[in-house]
Amino acid sequence: MKVIVASSDFEISNAITEQILGVESTSTSVIETTDDFIEALKSDEYDFIVTDYSFDGTDIWQLTKLINSKQLVGHAVPIYLIRETCDTEVPVILAKEHNFQTISINDLVETLQMVRCTGYVRGQLGQAKASVLVIEDDEDASEIVYEALKNDYDVDRATDGELGLALWKKKRHDLILLDYMLPGCKGDEVLSEIMDVDKNQPIIVMTAFDKPEYNKDFILNGASQYLPKPYTLMELRAQCVSQINKAKLIYQDYYHDQKQKKLRNLVNELERELTVGNIEKARRIIDALKINLPQSLSEDEQARTWNSVF
């Protein structure tokens, strides 16, 4: 197994290398420039890409856009972003949209070994399916939903609220289909616990109690949609598509808001340090600003990048 480590951070690249060196028949190549990265990818010698959030003047969004471009997509392999290099949490649904996975250094080896065992086809990775968690205690109803969605989504099922919460906390699904009448922890309690962790998590509440007060309470408490039983499978599929598409936009706005807040805090901190003459601290803040600023390649850099592809 050969791994590209796209990193300009010595501490991070060293930590990754130390982790991977302990695995038999595995090697890493630390790459610090976009040109060298493209040449390495085009060689088709590597099995995985592990990268920092910011790499050689670009960021993970620009890098994955480059990898998935028409000129390079045939050489594409699984991409893993090191969580420790991110200043704000990258939403899972957006990472899927750009064909990468965010992972901690400590989980890296286990994940790479698992993916190597299950296999993949170079250049044909495709976009990962959106994940759906069905929390429904009625086995027949759960099976019907599973069969209706399994071809389009990665579907997990839970028969009670506690199990559903545990599965969600582990995987952070793109969409939850939540029954109201559950044994033990009821649907409204599950909804409340999830909203405490992630107020943007899309949840469709499914219930036979089709009363206006239930609808109002669920929506006001954070549910994305209220689907009264019985519903048609066409309605269910349409709502899944609609809520996942809405979630992508919501998470994108939320992520950009978080980045803007981070930038404002850094600018305020920089002003304070410059006022008191703490130049060394100011330089470190400027480095942090460079990482957090929206990244884009200049026309000259784009031309140089594409010339190296052909």
N, C-alpha and C positions, 0 to 999 in steps of 0.2 A: 504494500500500500504506500503510495507516494502522495504527499500533501504539499500544496502551495500555501505558504504562510505570507499573506500580503500585509505587511506591517512595517511602520517606520518607528515603532516604539520598542526599544531594546528589551525592556522589562517584560512586556507582553509576549513578544516573539520568543524570548528565552523561556518563559513559563510554558508556552505552548510546546516548544521543542522538547523540553524536559519531560512533559507529559507523554508525548508521542514516542520518544526514544525508548520508553519502557515496553513498547509493544513489538513483538517479534515481526521481522520482515516489513518494518515500516520506516520511512525516512521523510524528512521535511526539507524544503528549500525556502529559505526566507528571502522574499523579494520586496524591494523598497521603491520601485518605480513602475509607473503604468506601462511603459514600453517593455520592460523586462517581464512584467506580468502577462502581457498579451503574447509575447513570444513563448513563454512557458506554457500557456494555455493551448496555443496552436500546436505545440509539440505532441499533444495527446499522450503524454507520459504520466500525467497526474490523475489521481482518483478523487480528490477533494480540494476545495478552496476554504481556507480559514482566514478571516480578515478582521482588521480593526474597523471601527465606525468611520474614521477618517484615514485616508490612504493617498499619499502623493498628491495633495491638493484637491482631492475629490472626496466624496462620501459614499456610504453604502448604496444610496439610491442611484447615484450616477454610475457607480461601478457595476451594479446589477443590470442597469439599463444597457451598459456597454457589452456585458457578457451575453445578454439576451438579444443583442442586435443581430440583424440578418447575417452580418459578416462573421460573427463569432459563435452564434448559437449552436452550430454543429459541433463545437468543441466543448460545450458546457458540461460541467460536473456539479455535484451538490455544493452549495455555498453555505458557510456557517459564520455568522457574525458573533464575535466575542462580546458577551453582555457587559463585561467589566470595562469595555472601552466606550460605552454609551452613557451620556450624561442624563438622558431621559429614557424612559421605557419605550421600546419600539412595539407598537401594537401588533399582535400576532397576525391579525387579518391583513394588515398592510405588508408584513413580511412575506406572507403567502403570495400576495399580489405581485411581488417582485422576485419570487422564487428563491428566497433564502430563509434560513432559520436562525433565530437568536439563541445562543447557548452559553453556559458558563464554562470556564476553562476546566473545572473539575469534572464536568459531565462530558467533555469532548471525546475522550478515548472510547468510552462505552457507546456513545452515539455513532461514532465512525465505524466501530466494529459491527454494530447492529446493521447499519446501512450496507456495509460491505457484504454481510451474510445474505441480506435480502436481495441485493443486487439492484442495478440500474443500467440504463442504456445511454451511453455518452451522446449528448446532443438531443436526447429525446426525453428529458426529464418532465417537461410539461408543468403546468401549474398545479399545485396540490389542491385536492378537493377541499371545499369548505367543510368544517366539522359541525355536526349537529348533535346535541344531547337531548334525548327524549326521556323525561322524567314522568313515568306513567305506571301506575300499579296494576292496571288491567292488562293482563298478558295478551289477550286477543287484540285490544286496541293498539298496544305497543307494537305487536307484530305487523299489523296493517300499516302503521306509519313507517316502520322499518322497511318493509317491502316497497312502499311507495317512493322512498327517498334514497335507498341504498346505491342506486346506479349513479346518482348525481352528487352524493355527499358521503363523507366519512361519518357514519352514524354510531353513536354509543347509546346504551340504554341503561336506565336505573329504575328500580321498582319502588323506591321510597325517597323521601326528601334528603335524609342523611347521606345515603349512597350517592345521590345526584350531586349534592354539594361537594363531596369528596372527589368525584370524577371531574367536576368543573374546575376545582382548585388545582387539580393535577394537570389538566389539559387546556383549560381556558377556551372552550368551544366558541365557534363563531356565532352560533345561534342555539338557544335553548327553547324546547317545546315543553312547557310546564303544565301538568295537570293540577287542578286546584285541590280536589279531594284525594289527598295522599295519606297513607298510614303514618302515624307519628308526626313528623314535621310537615305541616300543611303547606300548600303552595304559596300562600301569602307570606309565611315565615321564610321559605326558601328565597322568594323574591327579595325580601328585606335584607337577608344576609348577603346575597349577591350584590345588591345595590350598595351596601356598605363598603364593598371591595372595589366594584367597578360600576359606576353609575351609567356608563355607556353600553354595558352588555345588552345585546338585543335578546328579548325574551317574548315569546308568544304564549299567552296563557290559554289553555284549552279547558273548558268546563261545561258541564250540562246546566249549571246554574246561571242561566242567561237572564240576569236582571240588571237594570240600569245602575243600581248602586254598586254591584260587583264590578261592572265595567269601569265605572268612574274610579273606584278605589284602586283597582289594579293599574290603570293607566296613570293616575296621579302618583302612585307609589313606584313608578319606574318601568312598568311593562311597555313593550313596544306596540303590541297588538293584543286584542282580545278575540279569541276564536270560539264561538259557542258550538257545542255539540248538539246534534250531529252536523258535521261539515263534510263537504265533498273533498276527494283527494285532489281535484283540480284547484279548489280553494286553498288547500294546504300547501301545495307546490307553489302556487302564485305568491302566497304570503312569505314563504321561505326565501324565494328570489328577491322579493321586494325588501324584506327586512335586512337581508345580508347586504344588498346594494346600498341601502340607507346607512348601514353600520360603517361601511367603508368610508363614506363621506364624513360621518360624524367623527370617527377615529382619526381621520386625516386632519380635520379641523382642530381636534383636541391636541393631537401631536404637535401641530404647528404653533398652537397657543402655548404649549409647554416650552417649546424652543424659544419663542419670543420672550417669555417670562425669564428664562435662563439668560438670554442675551441682555435683557434690561438689568438683571441683578449683577451680571458681570461688569456692565458699563458703570453702574453705580459704585461697585467695589473698586473699579479702576480709578475712578475720579477721587475716591477717598484716599487711596494709596498714593496717587500722584500729589495730592494736596499736602500730605505729610512727608513727601520725599522718599517713600519706600520704593525705590526703583526696581529692586530685585523682585519684590512681590508683584509690582506692576507688570514686569515682563512675563511672569507666570500667568497672570490674568490675560494678557494679550495672547499667549499661546492657547489658552482655553477659549478665547473668543474666536480664534482662527478655526478651531475644531467645530464650534457651534454655528458659525456663520453659514448661510445657505451656500452650498458649493455649486459651481458651474465651471465648465472648461471654457477658456477663451477660444477665439477663432483659430489662433495659431496652434494652441494645444490640441484642438479638435483635428486640425489638418495633420499635425504630427502623429496623432494617435491613429487616424485612419490610414495614413501612408504606411505605417508599420504593419497594418493588417494585410495589405495587398502585396 
